[in-house]
Amino acid sequence: MELALYIALLIISFVLIALIVIQSRAAGVANRDTSSMVRTKRGVEKTLFQTTIALTVTFLLLALVGSLPIF
């Protein structure tokens, strides 16, 4: 059980790193042609953002469970 928890944390951490890198590259490309106006996230950008939040919460919960003294 403990091994599965650590493997899940490892996989989620790599996926989170990839999602954050993809978001930063997409933001750099999108900001080239816009001025200082605020725009809403749509489509793939919104999905990436929401997936990042969900995986971050999942990672936090798994890390907290892994730090409990029952393991």
A tleap script that builds the chain and sets N, CA, C and O, in Angstrom:
source leaprc.protein.ff14SB
mol = sequence {
  NMET GLU LEU ALA LEU TYR ILE ALA LEU LEU
  ILE ILE SER PHE VAL LEU ILE ALA LEU ILE
  VAL ILE GLN SER ARG ALA ALA GLY VAL ALA
  ASN ARG ASP THR SER SER MET VAL ARG THR
  LYS ARG GLY VAL GLU LYS THR LEU PHE GLN
  THR THR ILE ALA LEU THR VAL THR PHE LEU
  LEU LEU ALA LEU VAL GLY SER LEU PRO ILE
  CPHE
}
set mol.1.N position { 0.821 -1.195 0.000 }
set mol.1.CA position { 0.000 0.000 0.000 }
set mol.1.C position { 0.865 1.260 0.000 }
set mol.1.O position { 0.603 2.217 -0.727 }
set mol.2.N position { 1.896 1.230 0.831 }
set mol.2.CA position { 2.779 2.389 0.916 }
set mol.2.C position { 3.536 2.596 -0.399 }
set mol.2.O position { 3.730 3.732 -0.832 }
set mol.3.N position { 3.950 1.531 -1.013 }
set mol.3.CA position { 4.662 1.620 -2.283 }
set mol.3.C position { 3.768 2.212 -3.373 }
set mol.3.O position { 4.214 3.039 -4.167 }
set mol.4.N position { 2.512 1.787 -3.406 }
set mol.4.CA position { 1.563 2.329 -4.384 }
set mol.4.C position { 1.343 3.821 -4.180 }
set mol.4.O position { 1.206 4.570 -5.148 }
set mol.5.N position { 1.309 4.249 -2.935 }
set mol.5.CA position { 1.143 5.669 -2.629 }
set mol.5.C position { 2.330 6.478 -3.148 }
set mol.5.O position { 2.152 7.540 -3.745 }
set mol.6.N position { 3.524 5.978 -2.921 }
set mol.6.CA position { 4.716 6.689 -3.382 }
set mol.6.C position { 4.826 6.701 -4.909 }
set mol.6.O position { 5.272 7.688 -5.494 }
set mol.7.N position { 4.427 5.623 -5.540 }
set mol.7.CA position { 4.437 5.587 -7.007 }
set mol.7.C position { 3.424 6.581 -7.567 }
set mol.7.O position { 3.704 7.275 -8.545 }
set mol.8.N position { 2.246 6.648 -6.944 }
set mol.8.CA position { 1.228 7.615 -7.383 }
set mol.8.C position { 1.727 9.042 -7.210 }
set mol.8.O position { 1.507 9.881 -8.083 }
set mol.9.N position { 2.395 9.328 -6.099 }
set mol.9.CA position { 2.955 10.666 -5.882 }
set mol.9.C position { 4.012 10.998 -6.936 }
set mol.9.O position { 4.074 12.127 -7.423 }
set mol.10.N position { 4.826 10.030 -7.279 }
set mol.10.CA position { 5.867 10.239 -8.282 }
set mol.10.C position { 5.265 10.526 -9.654 }
set mol.10.O position { 5.698 11.445 -10.348 }
set mol.11.N position { 4.272 9.740 -10.039 }
set mol.11.CA position { 3.626 9.940 -11.342 }
set mol.11.C position { 2.917 11.286 -11.400 }
set mol.11.O position { 3.039 12.014 -12.385 }
set mol.12.N position { 2.175 11.619 -10.343 }
set mol.12.CA position { 1.457 12.902 -10.318 }
set mol.12.C position { 2.430 14.064 -10.360 }
set mol.12.O position { 2.151 15.074 -11.006 }
set mol.13.N position { 3.566 13.947 -9.687 }
set mol.13.CA position { 4.529 15.050 -9.700 }
set mol.13.C position { 5.098 15.277 -11.105 }
set mol.13.O position { 5.269 16.423 -11.520 }
set mol.14.N position { 5.393 14.202 -11.839 }
set mol.14.CA position { 5.901 14.366 -13.199 }
set mol.14.C position { 4.842 14.957 -14.132 }
set mol.14.O position { 5.155 15.787 -14.985 }
set mol.15.N position { 3.596 14.527 -13.966 }
set mol.15.CA position { 2.516 15.074 -14.793 }
set mol.15.C position { 2.300 16.549 -14.471 }
set mol.15.O position { 2.069 17.351 -15.376 }
set mol.16.N position { 2.371 16.916 -13.192 }
set mol.16.CA position { 2.231 18.325 -12.803 }
set mol.16.C position { 3.340 19.186 -13.407 }
set mol.16.O position { 3.081 20.288 -13.890 }
set mol.17.N position { 4.556 18.690 -13.380 }
set mol.17.CA position { 5.667 19.431 -13.973 }
set mol.17.C position { 5.418 19.648 -15.461 }
set mol.17.O position { 5.623 20.750 -15.971 }
set mol.18.N position { 4.980 18.611 -16.154 }
set mol.18.CA position { 4.703 18.730 -17.587 }
set mol.18.C position { 3.583 19.723 -17.857 }
set mol.18.O position { 3.694 20.539 -18.772 }
set mol.19.N position { 2.508 19.669 -17.080 }
set mol.19.CA position { 1.398 20.598 -17.283 }
set mol.19.C position { 1.814 22.043 -17.050 }
set mol.19.O position { 1.400 22.933 -17.792 }
set mol.20.N position { 2.619 22.283 -16.039 }
set mol.20.CA position { 3.058 23.651 -15.745 }
set mol.20.C position { 3.971 24.172 -16.847 }
set mol.20.O position { 3.879 25.339 -17.227 }
set mol.21.N position { 4.843 23.325 -17.358 }
set mol.21.CA position { 5.720 23.745 -18.455 }
set mol.21.C position { 4.898 24.054 -19.704 }
set mol.21.O position { 5.162 25.044 -20.387 }
set mol.22.N position { 3.915 23.225 -20.007 }
set mol.22.CA position { 3.053 23.458 -21.175 }
set mol.22.C position { 2.301 24.769 -21.019 }
set mol.22.O position { 2.178 25.529 -21.979 }
set mol.23.N position { 1.795 25.043 -19.818 }
set mol.23.CA position { 1.063 26.288 -19.584 }
set mol.23.C position { 1.958 27.503 -19.728 }
set mol.23.O position { 1.530 28.515 -20.282 }
set mol.24.N position { 3.188 27.432 -19.245 }
set mol.24.CA position { 4.070 28.588 -19.335 }
set mol.24.C position { 4.465 28.871 -20.786 }
set mol.24.O position { 4.593 30.032 -21.177 }
set mol.25.N position { 4.655 27.833 -21.575 }
set mol.25.CA position { 4.973 28.040 -22.994 }
set mol.25.C position { 3.781 28.603 -23.750 }
set mol.25.O position { 3.944 29.466 -24.612 }
set mol.26.N position { 2.588 28.124 -23.435 }
set mol.26.CA position { 1.382 28.614 -24.100 }
set mol.26.C position { 1.115 30.071 -23.725 }
set mol.26.O position { 0.655 30.845 -24.564 }
set mol.27.N position { 1.392 30.453 -22.495 }
set mol.27.CA position { 1.179 31.829 -22.066 }
set mol.27.C position { 2.163 32.766 -22.758 }
set mol.27.O position { 1.814 33.899 -23.090 }
set mol.28.N position { 3.383 32.300 -22.973 }
set mol.28.CA position { 4.364 33.131 -23.659 }
set mol.28.C position { 3.992 33.384 -25.104 }
set mol.28.O position { 4.192 34.489 -25.610 }
set mol.29.N position { 3.462 32.394 -25.768 }
set mol.29.CA position { 3.047 32.552 -27.161 }
set mol.29.C position { 1.815 33.444 -27.249 }
set mol.29.O position { 1.715 34.271 -28.154 }
set mol.30.N position { 0.881 33.287 -26.326 }
set mol.30.CA position { -0.361 34.052 -26.371 }
set mol.30.C position { -0.135 35.523 -26.033 }
set mol.30.O position { -0.865 36.385 -26.524 }
set mol.31.N position { 0.851 35.821 -25.213 }
set mol.31.CA position { 1.065 37.203 -24.782 }
set mol.31.C position { 1.836 38.029 -25.799 }
set mol.31.O position { 1.962 39.239 -25.613 }
set mol.32.N position { 2.344 37.450 -26.835 }
set mol.32.CA position { 3.101 38.209 -27.824 }
set mol.32.C position { 2.235 39.187 -28.601 }
set mol.32.O position { 2.647 40.318 -28.861 }
set mol.33.N position { 1.044 38.757 -28.970 }
set mol.33.CA position { 0.234 39.581 -29.854 }
set mol.33.C position { -0.871 40.348 -29.136 }
set mol.33.O position { -1.659 41.033 -29.787 }
set mol.34.N position { -0.947 40.250 -27.822 }
set mol.34.CA position { -1.975 40.987 -27.091 }
set mol.34.C position { -1.351 42.129 -26.327 }
set mol.34.O position { -0.178 42.086 -25.959 }
set mol.35.N position { -2.149 43.148 -26.094 }
set mol.35.CA position { -1.672 44.254 -25.277 }
set mol.35.C position { -1.934 43.930 -23.813 }
set mol.35.O position { -1.803 42.773 -23.415 }
set mol.36.N position { -2.290 44.886 -23.027 }
set mol.36.CA position { -2.468 44.655 -21.592 }
set mol.36.C position { -3.902 44.298 -21.233 }
set mol.36.O position { -4.324 44.521 -20.098 }
set mol.37.N position { -4.646 43.758 -22.159 }
set mol.37.CA position { -6.025 43.399 -21.855 }
set mol.37.C position { -6.107 42.018 -21.208 }
set mol.37.O position { -5.300 41.131 -21.486 }
set mol.38.N position { -7.096 41.862 -20.346 }
set mol.38.CA position { -7.298 40.605 -19.645 }
set mol.38.C position { -8.211 39.721 -20.480 }
set mol.38.O position { -9.226 40.181 -21.003 }
set mol.39.N position { -7.850 38.462 -20.600 }
set mol.39.CA position { -8.683 37.555 -21.377 }
set mol.39.C position { -8.985 36.323 -20.554 }
set mol.39.O position { -8.229 35.967 -19.650 }
set mol.40.N position { -10.085 35.679 -20.865 }
set mol.40.CA position { -10.478 34.482 -20.124 }
set mol.40.C position { -9.872 33.245 -20.769 }
set mol.40.O position { -9.592 33.214 -21.967 }
set mol.41.N position { -9.679 32.237 -19.944 }
set mol.41.CA position { -9.158 30.971 -20.451 }
set mol.41.C position { -10.291 30.217 -21.146 }
set mol.41.O position { -11.403 30.132 -20.625 }
set mol.42.N position { -10.000 29.679 -22.311 }
set mol.42.CA position { -11.005 28.929 -23.069 }
set mol.42.C position { -10.379 27.696 -23.683 }
set mol.42.O position { -9.174 27.655 -23.934 }
set mol.43.N position { -11.185 26.717 -23.916 }
set mol.43.CA position { -10.750 25.521 -24.630 }
set mol.43.C position { -9.689 24.731 -23.903 }
set mol.43.O position { -9.831 24.407 -22.724 }
set mol.44.N position { -8.620 24.423 -24.621 }
set mol.44.CA position { -7.544 23.591 -24.092 }
set mol.44.C position { -6.859 24.278 -22.922 }
set mol.44.O position { -6.481 23.620 -21.953 }
set mol.45.N position { -6.694 25.590 -22.999 }
set mol.45.CA position { -6.037 26.330 -21.927 }
set mol.45.C position { -6.813 26.191 -20.611 }
set mol.45.O position { -6.214 26.018 -19.549 }
set mol.46.N position { -8.120 26.267 -20.684 }
set mol.46.CA position { -8.959 26.123 -19.496 }
set mol.46.C position { -8.888 24.701 -18.952 }
set mol.46.O position { -8.833 24.498 -17.739 }
set mol.47.N position { -8.889 23.722 -19.845 }
set mol.47.CA position { -8.801 22.326 -19.430 }
set mol.47.C position { -7.466 22.043 -18.747 }
set mol.47.O position { -7.432 21.361 -17.722 }
set mol.48.N position { -6.370 22.555 -19.298 }
set mol.48.CA position { -5.059 22.389 -18.676 }
set mol.48.C position { -5.025 23.028 -17.292 }
set mol.48.O position { -4.471 22.456 -16.354 }
set mol.49.N position { -5.613 24.206 -17.167 }
set mol.49.CA position { -5.640 24.926 -15.898 }
set mol.49.C position { -6.418 24.132 -14.849 }
set mol.49.O position { -5.957 23.974 -13.719 }
set mol.50.N position { -7.584 23.638 -15.220 }
set mol.50.CA position { -8.405 22.880 -14.276 }
set mol.50.C position { -7.767 21.542 -13.921 }
set mol.50.O position { -7.860 21.098 -12.776 }
set mol.51.N position { -7.129 20.902 -14.878 }
set mol.51.CA position { -6.433 19.641 -14.616 }
set mol.51.C position { -5.267 19.861 -13.661 }
set mol.51.O position { -5.013 19.035 -12.784 }
set mol.52.N position { -4.561 20.971 -13.828 }
set mol.52.CA position { -3.451 21.298 -12.935 }
set mol.52.C position { -3.950 21.483 -11.510 }
set mol.52.O position { -3.326 20.996 -10.567 }
set mol.53.N position { -5.058 22.176 -11.343 }
set mol.53.CA position { -5.613 22.383 -10.006 }
set mol.53.C position { -6.033 21.048 -9.392 }
set mol.53.O position { -5.736 20.781 -8.228 }
set mol.54.N position { -6.716 20.217 -10.164 }
set mol.54.CA position { -7.173 18.916 -9.650 }
set mol.54.C position { -5.996 18.030 -9.249 }
set mol.54.O position { -6.031 17.392 -8.197 }
set mol.55.N position { -4.962 17.987 -10.074 }
set mol.55.CA position { -3.800 17.166 -9.743 }
set mol.55.C position { -3.030 17.724 -8.554 }
set mol.55.O position { -2.463 16.960 -7.773 }
set mol.56.N position { -3.003 19.033 -8.407 }
set mol.56.CA position { -2.336 19.638 -7.264 }
set mol.56.C position { -3.052 19.271 -5.965 }
set mol.56.O position { -2.406 18.940 -4.972 }
set mol.57.N position { -4.367 19.329 -5.971 }
set mol.57.CA position { -5.141 18.950 -4.784 }
set mol.57.C position { -4.947 17.467 -4.488 }
set mol.57.O position { -4.784 17.084 -3.329 }
set mol.58.N position { -4.961 16.637 -5.515 }
set mol.58.CA position { -4.737 15.202 -5.338 }
set mol.58.C position { -3.353 14.926 -4.772 }
set mol.58.O position { -3.198 14.096 -3.876 }
set mol.59.N position { -2.351 15.621 -5.293 }
set mol.59.CA position { -0.980 15.459 -4.797 }
set mol.59.C position { -0.886 15.861 -3.331 }
set mol.59.O position { -0.247 15.172 -2.536 }
set mol.60.N position { -1.519 16.970 -2.972 }
set mol.60.CA position { -1.497 17.438 -1.586 }
set mol.60.C position { -2.152 16.419 -0.656 }
set mol.60.O position { -1.615 16.104 0.406 }
set mol.61.N position { -3.309 15.911 -1.059 }
set mol.61.CA position { -4.008 14.928 -0.217 }
set mol.61.C position { -3.200 13.638 -0.065 }
set mol.61.O position { -3.114 13.084 1.031 }
set mol.62.N position { -2.612 13.161 -1.157 }
set mol.62.CA position { -1.790 11.945 -1.072 }
set mol.62.C position { -0.555 12.159 -0.204 }
set mol.62.O position { -0.148 11.263 0.536 }
set mol.63.N position { 0.039 13.347 -0.296 }
set mol.63.CA position { 1.204 13.648 0.535 }
set mol.63.C position { 0.825 13.693 2.010 }
set mol.63.O position { 1.575 13.227 2.868 }
set mol.64.N position { -0.349 14.258 2.298 }
set mol.64.CA position { -0.807 14.293 3.691 }
set mol.64.C position { -1.104 12.887 4.208 }
set mol.64.O position { -0.762 12.555 5.343 }
set mol.65.N position { -1.736 12.067 3.383 }
set mol.65.CA position { -2.013 10.688 3.791 }
set mol.65.C position { -0.699 9.931 3.995 }
set mol.65.O position { -0.575 9.139 4.929 }
set mol.66.N position { 0.267 10.172 3.133 }
set mol.66.CA position { 1.561 9.492 3.258 }
set mol.66.C position { 2.334 9.906 4.493 }
set mol.66.O position { 3.192 9.159 4.963 }
set mol.67.N position { 2.046 11.079 5.027 }
set mol.67.CA position { 2.764 11.546 6.211 }
set mol.67.C position { 2.094 11.104 7.509 }
set mol.67.O position { 2.633 11.347 8.589 }
set mol.68.N position { 0.943 10.467 7.425 }
set mol.68.CA position { 0.274 9.982 8.627 }
set mol.68.C position { 1.107 8.864 9.281 }
set mol.68.O position { 1.809 8.125 8.589 }
set mol.69.N position { 1.028 8.748 10.577 }
set mol.69.CA position { 1.853 7.730 11.264 }
set mol.69.C position { 1.400 6.291 11.050 }
set mol.69.O position { 2.037 5.369 11.560 }
set mol.70.N position { 0.314 6.076 10.307 }
set mol.70.CA position { -0.134 4.692 10.084 }
set mol.70.C position { 0.737 3.956 9.072 }
set mol.70.O position { 0.681 2.729 8.982 }
set mol.71.N position { 1.533 4.688 8.317 }
set mol.71.CA position { 2.405 4.039 7.309 }
set mol.71.C position { 3.782 3.829 7.856 }
set mol.71.O position { 4.649 3.301 7.160 }
savepdb mol mol.pdb
quit
